[in-house]
Amino acid sequence: MHTTEKPRAPEGDLSTFAREVFTHERVSHGIFRKGRGPAVLIISEMPGISPQVLGFADRVVALGCTAVLPDLFGTAGRDPLVKGLGTRLYALTTFARVCISREFTALATGRSSPVVTWLRALAAQEHARCGGPGVGVVGMCFTGGFALAMAADSRVLAPVLSQPSLPLPIAERQRRSIDCDPATLEAVAGRCAGEGLRVLGLRFEEDPFVPKERFDFLRERLGEGFVAVELAQADGNPAGPLPKHHSVLTADLIDAPGEPTRAALEQVLTLFRTRLLAG
């Protein structure tokens, strides 16, 4: 039976981004920047800054924003969708290194990863550098909850949690949690109630890394401030790399008008347009 291949997420070219190094409190990481206008931090999913993440960044640039991509793990520009043993080993070794790093919290509940402090400082620098009313932040997969923790900062006006996967949902207490400490989560809830902040969350139903209970937890804590976009497994691209669809904005996107994943992407871009560019 012949099946028509669905349009996949566009790929970006790393060579079109300028690389710099940002240091805060003796912690240094590379960053890739492109564009002009208010800053949007795009924190890559596992196993690193892929061509598909760069393609999403290009869409942010096309809006009239500056895309800023912290290089926190993996090999920037390497394509994780290339089939083969080398790619699988790359993904596994990157994941293992991050899990033992002191900068990240993979299993503990009620804790923000230490790297969030560095990311907040980067957001402050980029806001001062790029101007505009504030900054946007997108966290993906392993970094999804980083965007939530960063939203305690009043400079963050458009936080997006795309398939937030930490803590790894091994037990019930981890399923009904996210990698954000209670005081920070309370500060975000206060901004939602007092300032009209909206936190956008994206997930595929039946995604084993992003259980339904996690989004239920966020609804309870943030109320109307949490806007959930939950897609059916049938909405994902059949060419996706995992048995269950996971990456809403990249690997499992069907890049065609009328597709639910494309509508989710447009909802993210509209959030940036209205919060960072309107007026």
FENRAPE-V338222 format. One record per residue. PHI is phi as a letter, one per 40 degrees, with the letter a starting at -180 (* if undefined). OMEGA is omega in radians with two decimals (* if undefined). D_LAST is the distance of its C-alpha to the last C-alpha in Angstrom with 1 decimal. Layout:
phi->PHI omega->OMEGA d_last->D_LAST
phi->PHI omega->OMEGA d_last->D_LAST
This chain:
phi->* omega->-3.12 d_last->51.7
phi->c omega->3.07 d_last->49.0
phi->b omega->3.14 d_last->45.4
phi->c omega->3.13 d_last->42.5
phi->c omega->-3.13 d_last->40.4
phi->c omega->3.10 d_last->36.8
phi->c omega->-3.09 d_last->34.0
phi->c omega->3.12 d_last->33.3
phi->c omega->3.10 d_last->30.2
phi->c omega->3.12 d_last->29.6
phi->b omega->3.10 d_last->30.9
phi->b omega->-3.10 d_last->29.4
phi->b omega->-3.09 d_last->31.5
phi->d omega->-3.09 d_last->31.7
phi->c omega->3.11 d_last->32.8
phi->c omega->3.12 d_last->29.3
phi->b omega->3.07 d_last->27.9
phi->c omega->3.13 d_last->28.7
phi->b omega->3.06 d_last->30.7
phi->b omega->3.04 d_last->30.6
phi->b omega->3.10 d_last->32.2
phi->b omega->-3.12 d_last->30.5
phi->b omega->3.06 d_last->32.9
phi->a omega->-3.14 d_last->32.5
phi->f omega->3.08 d_last->35.6
phi->g omega->3.03 d_last->37.9
phi->b omega->-3.10 d_last->36.3
phi->b omega->3.00 d_last->35.2
phi->a omega->3.01 d_last->33.6
phi->c omega->2.99 d_last->32.5
phi->b omega->3.04 d_last->28.9
phi->b omega->-3.05 d_last->27.7
phi->b omega->3.08 d_last->24.4
phi->a omega->3.03 d_last->22.8
phi->h omega->3.09 d_last->19.6
phi->b omega->-3.12 d_last->16.8
phi->h omega->-3.10 d_last->13.4
phi->d omega->-3.05 d_last->12.9
phi->c omega->2.95 d_last->16.2
phi->b omega->3.07 d_last->17.6
phi->c omega->3.14 d_last->21.2
phi->b omega->-3.05 d_last->23.4
phi->c omega->-2.92 d_last->26.7
phi->c omega->2.95 d_last->29.3
phi->c omega->3.03 d_last->31.7
phi->c omega->0.04 d_last->35.5
phi->c omega->3.11 d_last->37.2
phi->i omega->-3.12 d_last->34.6
phi->c omega->-3.07 d_last->32.0
phi->c omega->3.03 d_last->33.1
phi->d omega->3.14 d_last->32.4
phi->c omega->3.05 d_last->30.6
phi->c omega->3.09 d_last->28.3
phi->c omega->3.09 d_last->27.6
phi->c omega->3.04 d_last->26.9
phi->c omega->3.11 d_last->24.2
phi->d omega->3.11 d_last->22.8
phi->c omega->3.09 d_last->22.7
phi->c omega->3.08 d_last->20.5
phi->c omega->3.09 d_last->18.0
phi->c omega->-3.13 d_last->18.3
phi->c omega->3.09 d_last->17.9
phi->c omega->-3.01 d_last->14.4
phi->h omega->3.12 d_last->13.4
phi->b omega->3.01 d_last->14.4
phi->c omega->3.08 d_last->17.6
phi->c omega->-3.14 d_last->20.2
phi->b omega->-3.05 d_last->22.6
phi->b omega->3.05 d_last->25.8
phi->c omega->-3.14 d_last->28.3
phi->c omega->-2.97 d_last->31.9
phi->c omega->-3.11 d_last->33.6
phi->a omega->3.12 d_last->36.5
phi->g omega->3.14 d_last->38.2
phi->b omega->-3.08 d_last->38.3
phi->d omega->3.11 d_last->35.0
phi->g omega->-3.13 d_last->35.1
phi->c omega->-3.07 d_last->38.1
phi->c omega->-3.14 d_last->37.9
phi->c omega->-3.13 d_last->39.1
phi->c omega->3.07 d_last->39.6
phi->c omega->-3.07 d_last->42.6
phi->c omega->3.09 d_last->45.6
phi->i omega->-3.12 d_last->48.5
phi->c omega->-3.13 d_last->50.1
phi->d omega->3.14 d_last->48.3
phi->c omega->3.13 d_last->44.9
phi->c omega->3.11 d_last->46.1
phi->c omega->3.09 d_last->47.6
phi->d omega->-3.12 d_last->44.4
phi->c omega->-3.09 d_last->42.4
phi->c omega->-3.13 d_last->45.1
phi->c omega->3.09 d_last->45.7
phi->c omega->3.13 d_last->42.0
phi->c omega->-3.12 d_last->41.7
phi->c omega->-3.14 d_last->44.9
phi->c omega->-3.13 d_last->43.8
phi->c omega->-3.11 d_last->40.5
phi->c omega->3.13 d_last->42.3
phi->c omega->3.12 d_last->44.6
phi->c omega->3.11 d_last->42.0
phi->c omega->-3.11 d_last->41.4
phi->c omega->-3.02 d_last->37.6
phi->b omega->3.10 d_last->37.3
phi->b omega->-3.02 d_last->38.4
phi->c omega->-3.01 d_last->39.6
phi->b omega->-3.04 d_last->41.8
phi->c omega->3.08 d_last->41.3
phi->c omega->3.06 d_last->39.5
phi->g omega->3.12 d_last->37.2
phi->b omega->3.01 d_last->36.5
phi->c omega->3.09 d_last->33.6
phi->c omega->3.14 d_last->34.5
phi->d omega->-3.12 d_last->35.1
phi->c omega->3.12 d_last->32.9
phi->c omega->3.10 d_last->29.8
phi->d omega->3.10 d_last->30.4
phi->c omega->-3.13 d_last->30.1
phi->c omega->3.09 d_last->27.0
phi->c omega->3.11 d_last->25.2
phi->c omega->3.08 d_last->26.3
phi->c omega->3.12 d_last->25.0
phi->c omega->3.13 d_last->21.5
phi->c omega->3.12 d_last->21.6
phi->c omega->-3.08 d_last->22.7
phi->c omega->3.08 d_last->20.1
phi->c omega->3.11 d_last->17.2
phi->c omega->-3.08 d_last->18.8
phi->c omega->-3.00 d_last->19.5
phi->c omega->-3.12 d_last->16.4
phi->g omega->-3.10 d_last->13.7
phi->g omega->-3.08 d_last->10.2
phi->c omega->-3.10 d_last->9.8
phi->i omega->-3.12 d_last->12.9
phi->b omega->2.97 d_last->15.1
phi->b omega->3.10 d_last->16.2
phi->a omega->3.00 d_last->19.9
phi->b omega->2.97 d_last->22.2
phi->b omega->-3.06 d_last->25.9
phi->b omega->3.01 d_last->28.5
phi->f omega->-3.12 d_last->32.0
phi->d omega->-3.09 d_last->33.7
phi->b omega->-3.06 d_last->30.4
phi->d omega->-3.13 d_last->28.6
phi->c omega->3.11 d_last->29.1
phi->c omega->-3.14 d_last->27.9
phi->c omega->3.10 d_last->24.3
phi->c omega->-3.13 d_last->25.2
phi->c omega->3.13 d_last->26.9
phi->c omega->-3.07 d_last->24.1
phi->c omega->2.99 d_last->21.7
phi->c omega->3.13 d_last->23.6
phi->c omega->-3.07 d_last->21.7
phi->c omega->3.10 d_last->18.6
phi->c omega->-3.12 d_last->16.9
phi->c omega->-3.07 d_last->17.2
phi->b omega->-3.05 d_last->14.3
phi->a omega->3.12 d_last->15.5
phi->c omega->-3.14 d_last->19.3
phi->b omega->3.11 d_last->21.3
phi->b omega->3.13 d_last->25.1
phi->c omega->-3.08 d_last->26.7
phi->f omega->-3.12 d_last->30.4
phi->c omega->-2.91 d_last->30.9
phi->b omega->3.14 d_last->34.6
phi->b omega->-0.07 d_last->35.6
phi->c omega->3.13 d_last->37.9
phi->d omega->-2.96 d_last->40.1
phi->c omega->-3.11 d_last->41.1
phi->c omega->-3.12 d_last->44.8
phi->b omega->-3.08 d_last->45.5
phi->d omega->-3.11 d_last->44.1
phi->c omega->3.09 d_last->42.7
phi->c omega->3.10 d_last->40.7
phi->c omega->3.13 d_last->39.5
phi->c omega->-3.10 d_last->38.1
phi->a omega->3.01 d_last->36.2
phi->a omega->-3.03 d_last->33.7
phi->c omega->3.14 d_last->33.8
phi->a omega->-3.07 d_last->31.9
phi->c omega->-3.03 d_last->33.9
phi->d omega->-3.12 d_last->34.1
phi->c omega->3.11 d_last->32.5
phi->c omega->3.12 d_last->29.5
phi->c omega->3.10 d_last->29.1
phi->c omega->3.10 d_last->29.4
phi->c omega->3.09 d_last->26.6
phi->c omega->3.11 d_last->24.3
phi->c omega->3.09 d_last->25.5
phi->c omega->3.09 d_last->24.8
phi->c omega->3.11 d_last->21.1
phi->c omega->-3.11 d_last->21.0
phi->c omega->-3.02 d_last->22.7
phi->c omega->-3.06 d_last->21.1
phi->b omega->-3.10 d_last->17.4
phi->g omega->3.07 d_last->16.9
phi->c omega->3.08 d_last->17.1
phi->b omega->3.12 d_last->18.2
phi->b omega->-3.09 d_last->20.7
phi->c omega->3.12 d_last->21.3
phi->b omega->-3.11 d_last->25.0
phi->b omega->3.06 d_last->26.8
phi->a omega->2.92 d_last->30.5
phi->c omega->2.99 d_last->33.4
phi->d omega->3.14 d_last->35.9
phi->g omega->3.04 d_last->39.3
phi->c omega->-3.08 d_last->37.8
phi->c omega->-3.13 d_last->40.5
phi->c omega->-3.09 d_last->38.1
phi->b omega->-3.05 d_last->35.4
phi->c omega->3.11 d_last->37.4
phi->d omega->-3.11 d_last->36.2
phi->d omega->-3.14 d_last->37.2
phi->c omega->3.11 d_last->34.5
phi->c omega->3.05 d_last->31.7
phi->c omega->3.10 d_last->33.7
phi->d omega->-3.13 d_last->33.7
phi->c omega->3.06 d_last->29.9
phi->c omega->3.14 d_last->29.5
phi->c omega->-3.06 d_last->32.0
phi->c omega->-3.03 d_last->30.4
phi->b omega->3.13 d_last->26.7
phi->f omega->-3.13 d_last->27.0
phi->c omega->3.11 d_last->24.0
phi->c omega->3.11 d_last->22.1
phi->b omega->3.13 d_last->23.9
phi->b omega->-3.05 d_last->22.9
phi->c omega->3.00 d_last->25.9
phi->b omega->-3.08 d_last->26.3
phi->b omega->-3.02 d_last->30.1
phi->b omega->3.06 d_last->31.6
phi->c omega->3.08 d_last->35.2
phi->d omega->3.13 d_last->37.4
phi->c omega->-3.13 d_last->38.0
phi->c omega->-3.06 d_last->34.3
phi->c omega->-3.14 d_last->34.8
phi->c omega->3.14 d_last->36.0
phi->d omega->3.14 d_last->39.8
phi->c omega->-3.14 d_last->40.0
phi->d omega->-2.98 d_last->38.4
phi->c omega->-3.04 d_last->40.4
phi->b omega->3.11 d_last->41.2
phi->d omega->3.05 d_last->43.4
phi->b omega->-3.11 d_last->40.5
phi->c omega->-2.99 d_last->37.0
phi->b omega->-2.98 d_last->34.8
phi->c omega->-3.00 d_last->32.0
phi->c omega->-2.99 d_last->29.2
phi->c omega->-3.04 d_last->26.9
phi->b omega->-2.93 d_last->29.7
phi->c omega->-3.09 d_last->33.5
phi->b omega->3.09 d_last->33.5
phi->c omega->2.89 d_last->30.6
phi->b omega->-2.96 d_last->31.6
phi->c omega->-3.14 d_last->29.2
phi->a omega->3.11 d_last->29.5
phi->d omega->3.12 d_last->27.5
phi->g omega->3.12 d_last->28.7
phi->c omega->-3.12 d_last->29.8
phi->d omega->3.12 d_last->28.8
phi->c omega->3.08 d_last->28.1
phi->c omega->3.09 d_last->25.8
phi->c omega->3.09 d_last->23.9
phi->c omega->3.08 d_last->23.7
phi->d omega->-3.14 d_last->22.4
phi->c omega->3.11 d_last->19.6
phi->c omega->3.08 d_last->18.8
phi->c omega->-3.11 d_last->18.4
phi->c omega->3.10 d_last->16.2
phi->c omega->3.08 d_last->14.0
phi->d omega->3.11 d_last->13.7
phi->c omega->-3.11 d_last->12.6
phi->c omega->-3.06 d_last->10.0
phi->c omega->-3.08 d_last->8.5
phi->c omega->-3.04 d_last->9.2
phi->b omega->-2.99 d_last->8.7
phi->b omega->-3.10 d_last->6.5
phi->c omega->3.07 d_last->3.8
phi->g omega->* d_last->0.0
